[in-house]
Amino acid sequence: MDLLSEGDQWEAVKAWLRQNGLPIVGGLLLGALLLTGWRWWQGHQLAGQQASYSAYENLLGTFDAGDADASQKQFDLFIASHGQSAYGAPARLIFARLLVARNDLDRALVQVRTVADTATDLQLRQVAKLRMARLQTAMGKPDDALATLGSADVGSFQSAYAEARGDALQAKGDAAGALREYEAAKAARSASSATGAESDLLALKIHDLQEASP
């Protein structure tokens, strides 16, 4: 087998580099740029998350202060800058509760509907649909509430959804249907060992309907 001399080998290497060196160097440079870009993107994402969290904390502080005008202004600014962050949906749900406390149900419904339609987190969508239904019942729209509940994935909220359906049916004057849903809610709550004021209220609803039954 012929062996190349050291000079011949070096000449062969130089010829190969002339032919392939630029793509190799370019590939190495591209790899370095991609790595640098990835690290920059990670840092940028982390900085963005930290900024969103800080803005969210400030928003909650404004809500706690109880100033309606300041809360509205701060909420609008937060949604404009951080509405697409992980804190956008929780901010909308909390702001909706403030609107409910001021009896501004129409605007509250807009906020919870936005979360129900756009949130990436399944549990947040489930909570939002439940609150939507309760608002719709309170606004005298029990059929809308039943439609909202009927199209939702209830997940771990089986008892709450059944109770909300019972409230909507009772608002429609369907006492038998309401009692059936309340009892289903009680069974689901018992299976999950849930207790507290909500269970007491559910028990009172069942008692009142049973008393009113022929």
C-alpha angles and dihedrals in degrees: 000000000000115000121204118234119242089259093050090047092052091048089051091050092050091049091050091048091050089054100039107014098093095054090047094049090044090052092050091049091048090050091051091048092049091050091048090046092049092051091048091049092050091050091046091051092049092049090050092050092049091049091050092049092050091049090049092052090050090049092053089050090054091049091051091052088065098224105143096198094046091047092053093047094046092046092052091050092047094050091047092053105026106016092116093051125097088265096056097085096045089048090054093049093049092046089050089057090054090051091050090052087056090047091244093139098159094058091041089055091054091056097048091044090055090054092045091052102039112023114117092207112085095210092053089052090050092050091047093052091049091052090045090056093048091050092048091052091048089050091055095257104117093154090057089048092053091048090051093049093044093057096048132100099232098197110169091349095081094125095045092048092049091050091049089051088051091053091051093048092048089051087055091052094251098135095167092051091046092051090050091053093045091052089049089051091050092051092050091047092049090051090054093044091235117165138168140079093328091057090049091051091048090050089052091052091051092047093051093050093046090051091050094048116104 
